[in-house]
Amino acid sequence: MAESFNPHVRYGAALATGIACAATGMPQAMALLEPLLDDSVDFVRQGAYIAGAMVLQQESEARTPQVKKFRATIAKVSADARLHPTMARVGSILASGIIDAGGRNACVALR
């Protein structure tokens, strides 16, 4: 579903992956989200940033090397106002808050 031609399906697949794999740091989940971080549609990138932050919650750079690259990506997107659309920037700003939720002591959970 993450490779669908429909951007709404790609967005839903990204968020579903983020919710299902929240705070696990699963490399398979991040491998699924990696191509969506560079998607041509801005709201799909927004969903990929948010989902990536959910997956990488409570993960350190020593335990999961992808954290450093992801943090650099969301910091770059948040800072470049002219290069990235507003929807993608909002997603990266939300992602920076989600990844550090509760001072890195909280995680997304469905109960």
MODELLER restraints for C-alpha pairs under 7 A, 6 or more apart:
rsr = mdl.restraints
at = mdl.atoms
rsr.add(forms.Gaussian(group=physical.xy_distance, feature=features.Distance(at['CA:1:A'], at['CA:9:A']), mean=6.51, stdev=0.5))
rsr.add(forms.Gaussian(group=physical.xy_distance, feature=features.Distance(at['CA:1:A'], at['CA:10:A']), mean=6.24, stdev=0.5))
rsr.add(forms.Gaussian(group=physical.xy_distance, feature=features.Distance(at['CA:1:A'], at['CA:13:A']), mean=6.06, stdev=0.5))
rsr.add(forms.Gaussian(group=physical.xy_distance, feature=features.Distance(at['CA:2:A'], at['CA:10:A']), mean=4.71, stdev=0.5))
rsr.add(forms.Gaussian(group=physical.xy_distance, feature=features.Distance(at['CA:2:A'], at['CA:13:A']), mean=5.51, stdev=0.5))
rsr.add(forms.Gaussian(group=physical.xy_distance, feature=features.Distance(at['CA:2:A'], at['CA:14:A']), mean=6.88, stdev=0.5))
rsr.add(forms.Gaussian(group=physical.xy_distance, feature=features.Distance(at['CA:3:A'], at['CA:10:A']), mean=6.63, stdev=0.5))
rsr.add(forms.Gaussian(group=physical.xy_distance, feature=features.Distance(at['CA:4:A'], at['CA:10:A']), mean=6.10, stdev=0.5))
rsr.add(forms.Gaussian(group=physical.xy_distance, feature=features.Distance(at['CA:7:A'], at['CA:41:A']), mean=6.92, stdev=0.5))
rsr.add(forms.Gaussian(group=physical.xy_distance, feature=features.Distance(at['CA:7:A'], at['CA:44:A']), mean=6.43, stdev=0.5))
rsr.add(forms.Gaussian(group=physical.xy_distance, feature=features.Distance(at['CA:10:A'], at['CA:44:A']), mean=6.47, stdev=0.5))
rsr.add(forms.Gaussian(group=physical.xy_distance, feature=features.Distance(at['CA:11:A'], at['CA:44:A']), mean=4.74, stdev=0.5))
rsr.add(forms.Gaussian(group=physical.xy_distance, feature=features.Distance(at['CA:11:A'], at['CA:47:A']), mean=5.58, stdev=0.5))
rsr.add(forms.Gaussian(group=physical.xy_distance, feature=features.Distance(at['CA:14:A'], at['CA:33:A']), mean=6.44, stdev=0.5))
rsr.add(forms.Gaussian(group=physical.xy_distance, feature=features.Distance(at['CA:14:A'], at['CA:47:A']), mean=5.97, stdev=0.5))
rsr.add(forms.Gaussian(group=physical.xy_distance, feature=features.Distance(at['CA:14:A'], at['CA:48:A']), mean=5.45, stdev=0.5))
rsr.add(forms.Gaussian(group=physical.xy_distance, feature=features.Distance(at['CA:14:A'], at['CA:51:A']), mean=5.99, stdev=0.5))
rsr.add(forms.Gaussian(group=physical.xy_distance, feature=features.Distance(at['CA:15:A'], at['CA:47:A']), mean=5.90, stdev=0.5))
rsr.add(forms.Gaussian(group=physical.xy_distance, feature=features.Distance(at['CA:15:A'], at['CA:51:A']), mean=5.24, stdev=0.5))
rsr.add(forms.Gaussian(group=physical.xy_distance, feature=features.Distance(at['CA:17:A'], at['CA:29:A']), mean=6.61, stdev=0.5))
rsr.add(forms.Gaussian(group=physical.xy_distance, feature=features.Distance(at['CA:17:A'], at['CA:51:A']), mean=6.73, stdev=0.5))
rsr.add(forms.Gaussian(group=physical.xy_distance, feature=features.Distance(at['CA:18:A'], at['CA:51:A']), mean=3.94, stdev=0.5))
rsr.add(forms.Gaussian(group=physical.xy_distance, feature=features.Distance(at['CA:18:A'], at['CA:52:A']), mean=6.26, stdev=0.5))
rsr.add(forms.Gaussian(group=physical.xy_distance, feature=features.Distance(at['CA:18:A'], at['CA:54:A']), mean=5.32, stdev=0.5))
rsr.add(forms.Gaussian(group=physical.xy_distance, feature=features.Distance(at['CA:18:A'], at['CA:55:A']), mean=5.47, stdev=0.5))
rsr.add(forms.Gaussian(group=physical.xy_distance, feature=features.Distance(at['CA:19:A'], at['CA:54:A']), mean=6.78, stdev=0.5))
rsr.add(forms.Gaussian(group=physical.xy_distance, feature=features.Distance(at['CA:21:A'], at['CA:55:A']), mean=5.52, stdev=0.5))
rsr.add(forms.Gaussian(group=physical.xy_distance, feature=features.Distance(at['CA:22:A'], at['CA:54:A']), mean=4.83, stdev=0.5))
rsr.add(forms.Gaussian(group=physical.xy_distance, feature=features.Distance(at['CA:22:A'], at['CA:55:A']), mean=4.33, stdev=0.5))
rsr.add(forms.Gaussian(group=physical.xy_distance, feature=features.Distance(at['CA:22:A'], at['CA:57:A']), mean=6.97, stdev=0.5))
rsr.add(forms.Gaussian(group=physical.xy_distance, feature=features.Distance(at['CA:22:A'], at['CA:108:A']), mean=6.00, stdev=0.5))
rsr.add(forms.Gaussian(group=physical.xy_distance, feature=features.Distance(at['CA:23:A'], at['CA:54:A']), mean=6.08, stdev=0.5))
rsr.add(forms.Gaussian(group=physical.xy_distance, feature=features.Distance(at['CA:23:A'], at['CA:55:A']), mean=4.89, stdev=0.5))
rsr.add(forms.Gaussian(group=physical.xy_distance, feature=features.Distance(at['CA:23:A'], at['CA:56:A']), mean=5.60, stdev=0.5))
rsr.add(forms.Gaussian(group=physical.xy_distance, feature=features.Distance(at['CA:23:A'], at['CA:57:A']), mean=4.61, stdev=0.5))
rsr.add(forms.Gaussian(group=physical.xy_distance, feature=features.Distance(at['CA:23:A'], at['CA:58:A']), mean=6.04, stdev=0.5))
rsr.add(forms.Gaussian(group=physical.xy_distance, feature=features.Distance(at['CA:23:A'], at['CA:107:A']), mean=6.10, stdev=0.5))
rsr.add(forms.Gaussian(group=physical.xy_distance, feature=features.Distance(at['CA:24:A'], at['CA:55:A']), mean=5.77, stdev=0.5))
rsr.add(forms.Gaussian(group=physical.xy_distance, feature=features.Distance(at['CA:24:A'], at['CA:56:A']), mean=6.75, stdev=0.5))
rsr.add(forms.Gaussian(group=physical.xy_distance, feature=features.Distance(at['CA:25:A'], at['CA:55:A']), mean=5.28, stdev=0.5))
rsr.add(forms.Gaussian(group=physical.xy_distance, feature=features.Distance(at['CA:25:A'], at['CA:56:A']), mean=4.86, stdev=0.5))
rsr.add(forms.Gaussian(group=physical.xy_distance, feature=features.Distance(at['CA:25:A'], at['CA:59:A']), mean=6.43, stdev=0.5))
rsr.add(forms.Gaussian(group=physical.xy_distance, feature=features.Distance(at['CA:25:A'], at['CA:64:A']), mean=6.83, stdev=0.5))
rsr.add(forms.Gaussian(group=physical.xy_distance, feature=features.Distance(at['CA:30:A'], at['CA:52:A']), mean=6.65, stdev=0.5))
rsr.add(forms.Gaussian(group=physical.xy_distance, feature=features.Distance(at['CA:33:A'], at['CA:48:A']), mean=5.98, stdev=0.5))
rsr.add(forms.Gaussian(group=physical.xy_distance, feature=features.Distance(at['CA:33:A'], at['CA:52:A']), mean=6.84, stdev=0.5))
rsr.add(forms.Gaussian(group=physical.xy_distance, feature=features.Distance(at['CA:36:A'], at['CA:44:A']), mean=6.64, stdev=0.5))
rsr.add(forms.Gaussian(group=physical.xy_distance, feature=features.Distance(at['CA:36:A'], at['CA:45:A']), mean=5.89, stdev=0.5))
rsr.add(forms.Gaussian(group=physical.xy_distance, feature=features.Distance(at['CA:36:A'], at['CA:48:A']), mean=5.77, stdev=0.5))
rsr.add(forms.Gaussian(group=physical.xy_distance, feature=features.Distance(at['CA:37:A'], at['CA:45:A']), mean=5.00, stdev=0.5))
rsr.add(forms.Gaussian(group=physical.xy_distance, feature=features.Distance(at['CA:37:A'], at['CA:48:A']), mean=5.54, stdev=0.5))
rsr.add(forms.Gaussian(group=physical.xy_distance, feature=features.Distance(at['CA:37:A'], at['CA:49:A']), mean=6.58, stdev=0.5))
rsr.add(forms.Gaussian(group=physical.xy_distance, feature=features.Distance(at['CA:38:A'], at['CA:45:A']), mean=6.52, stdev=0.5))
rsr.add(forms.Gaussian(group=physical.xy_distance, feature=features.Distance(at['CA:39:A'], at['CA:45:A']), mean=5.85, stdev=0.5))
rsr.add(forms.Gaussian(group=physical.xy_distance, feature=features.Distance(at['CA:42:A'], at['CA:85:A']), mean=6.50, stdev=0.5))
rsr.add(forms.Gaussian(group=physical.xy_distance, feature=features.Distance(at['CA:42:A'], at['CA:87:A']), mean=5.81, stdev=0.5))
rsr.add(forms.Gaussian(group=physical.xy_distance, feature=features.Distance(at['CA:42:A'], at['CA:88:A']), mean=5.25, stdev=0.5))
rsr.add(forms.Gaussian(group=physical.xy_distance, feature=features.Distance(at['CA:43:A'], at['CA:87:A']), mean=5.72, stdev=0.5))
rsr.add(forms.Gaussian(group=physical.xy_distance, feature=features.Distance(at['CA:43:A'], at['CA:88:A']), mean=6.20, stdev=0.5))
rsr.add(forms.Gaussian(group=physical.xy_distance, feature=features.Distance(at['CA:45:A'], at['CA:88:A']), mean=5.66, stdev=0.5))
rsr.add(forms.Gaussian(group=physical.xy_distance, feature=features.Distance(at['CA:46:A'], at['CA:87:A']), mean=6.14, stdev=0.5))
rsr.add(forms.Gaussian(group=physical.xy_distance, feature=features.Distance(at['CA:46:A'], at['CA:88:A']), mean=4.57, stdev=0.5))
rsr.add(forms.Gaussian(group=physical.xy_distance, feature=features.Distance(at['CA:46:A'], at['CA:90:A']), mean=6.99, stdev=0.5))
rsr.add(forms.Gaussian(group=physical.xy_distance, feature=features.Distance(at['CA:46:A'], at['CA:91:A']), mean=4.10, stdev=0.5))
rsr.add(forms.Gaussian(group=physical.xy_distance, feature=features.Distance(at['CA:46:A'], at['CA:92:A']), mean=6.68, stdev=0.5))
rsr.add(forms.Gaussian(group=physical.xy_distance, feature=features.Distance(at['CA:47:A'], at['CA:91:A']), mean=6.63, stdev=0.5))
rsr.add(forms.Gaussian(group=physical.xy_distance, feature=features.Distance(at['CA:49:A'], at['CA:91:A']), mean=5.76, stdev=0.5))
rsr.add(forms.Gaussian(group=physical.xy_distance, feature=features.Distance(at['CA:49:A'], at['CA:92:A']), mean=5.58, stdev=0.5))
rsr.add(forms.Gaussian(group=physical.xy_distance, feature=features.Distance(at['CA:49:A'], at['CA:95:A']), mean=5.70, stdev=0.5))
rsr.add(forms.Gaussian(group=physical.xy_distance, feature=features.Distance(at['CA:50:A'], at['CA:91:A']), mean=5.94, stdev=0.5))
rsr.add(forms.Gaussian(group=physical.xy_distance, feature=features.Distance(at['CA:50:A'], at['CA:92:A']), mean=6.99, stdev=0.5))
rsr.add(forms.Gaussian(group=physical.xy_distance, feature=features.Distance(at['CA:50:A'], at['CA:94:A']), mean=6.55, stdev=0.5))
rsr.add(forms.Gaussian(group=physical.xy_distance, feature=features.Distance(at['CA:50:A'], at['CA:95:A']), mean=4.71, stdev=0.5))
rsr.add(forms.Gaussian(group=physical.xy_distance, feature=features.Distance(at['CA:53:A'], at['CA:95:A']), mean=5.14, stdev=0.5))
rsr.add(forms.Gaussian(group=physical.xy_distance, feature=features.Distance(at['CA:53:A'], at['CA:98:A']), mean=5.86, stdev=0.5))
rsr.add(forms.Gaussian(group=physical.xy_distance, feature=features.Distance(at['CA:53:A'], at['CA:99:A']), mean=4.64, stdev=0.5))
rsr.add(forms.Gaussian(group=physical.xy_distance, feature=features.Distance(at['CA:54:A'], at['CA:98:A']), mean=6.54, stdev=0.5))
rsr.add(forms.Gaussian(group=physical.xy_distance, feature=features.Distance(at['CA:54:A'], at['CA:99:A']), mean=6.30, stdev=0.5))
rsr.add(forms.Gaussian(group=physical.xy_distance, feature=features.Distance(at['CA:54:A'], at['CA:108:A']), mean=6.75, stdev=0.5))
rsr.add(forms.Gaussian(group=physical.xy_distance, feature=features.Distance(at['CA:56:A'], at['CA:67:A']), mean=6.66, stdev=0.5))
rsr.add(forms.Gaussian(group=physical.xy_distance, feature=features.Distance(at['CA:56:A'], at['CA:99:A']), mean=6.44, stdev=0.5))
rsr.add(forms.Gaussian(group=physical.xy_distance, feature=features.Distance(at['CA:57:A'], at['CA:99:A']), mean=4.80, stdev=0.5))
rsr.add(forms.Gaussian(group=physical.xy_distance, feature=features.Distance(at['CA:57:A'], at['CA:100:A']), mean=6.80, stdev=0.5))
rsr.add(forms.Gaussian(group=physical.xy_distance, feature=features.Distance(at['CA:57:A'], at['CA:104:A']), mean=6.94, stdev=0.5))
rsr.add(forms.Gaussian(group=physical.xy_distance, feature=features.Distance(at['CA:57:A'], at['CA:107:A']), mean=6.19, stdev=0.5))
rsr.add(forms.Gaussian(group=physical.xy_distance, feature=features.Distance(at['CA:58:A'], at['CA:104:A']), mean=5.37, stdev=0.5))
rsr.add(forms.Gaussian(group=physical.xy_distance, feature=features.Distance(at['CA:58:A'], at['CA:105:A']), mean=6.67, stdev=0.5))
rsr.add(forms.Gaussian(group=physical.xy_distance, feature=features.Distance(at['CA:60:A'], at['CA:67:A']), mean=6.79, stdev=0.5))
rsr.add(forms.Gaussian(group=physical.xy_distance, feature=features.Distance(at['CA:61:A'], at['CA:67:A']), mean=5.41, stdev=0.5))
rsr.add(forms.Gaussian(group=physical.xy_distance, feature=features.Distance(at['CA:61:A'], at['CA:68:A']), mean=5.83, stdev=0.5))
rsr.add(forms.Gaussian(group=physical.xy_distance, feature=features.Distance(at['CA:74:A'], at['CA:92:A']), mean=4.95, stdev=0.5))
rsr.add(forms.Gaussian(group=physical.xy_distance, feature=features.Distance(at['CA:74:A'], at['CA:96:A']), mean=6.83, stdev=0.5))
rsr.add(forms.Gaussian(group=physical.xy_distance, feature=features.Distance(at['CA:77:A'], at['CA:84:A']), mean=6.54, stdev=0.5))
rsr.add(forms.Gaussian(group=physical.xy_distance, feature=features.Distance(at['CA:77:A'], at['CA:89:A']), mean=5.87, stdev=0.5))
rsr.add(forms.Gaussian(group=physical.xy_distance, feature=features.Distance(at['CA:77:A'], at['CA:92:A']), mean=6.44, stdev=0.5))
rsr.add(forms.Gaussian(group=physical.xy_distance, feature=features.Distance(at['CA:78:A'], at['CA:89:A']), mean=5.20, stdev=0.5))
rsr.add(forms.Gaussian(group=physical.xy_distance, feature=features.Distance(at['CA:78:A'], at['CA:92:A']), mean=5.85, stdev=0.5))
rsr.add(forms.Gaussian(group=physical.xy_distance, feature=features.Distance(at['CA:78:A'], at['CA:93:A']), mean=5.97, stdev=0.5))
rsr.add(forms.Gaussian(group=physical.xy_distance, feature=features.Distance(at['CA:101:A'], at['CA:107:A']), mean=6.76, stdev=0.5))
